[in-house]
Amino acid sequence: MTSRDYLLSQAEYCRRAAADTADRFVAQELKSLAHEFEAMARGALAAISPASVAPQSA
């Protein structure tokens, strides 16, 4: 599992927990946290340089 996958899984966990809670404040905070995890995941993807992702030629 990559760091991006982990962050996205945590975002999904927060979204599910927000959907299951009756407390509106807690739900909003969990949704906000999910957005932060997704932003970090996008940042992790952007941090990968194209040279490190490019296929190696034989």
Secondary structure by P-SEA (a helix, b strand, c coil): ccaaaaaaaaaaaaaaaaaacccaaaaaaaaaaaaaaaaaaaaaaaaccccccccccc
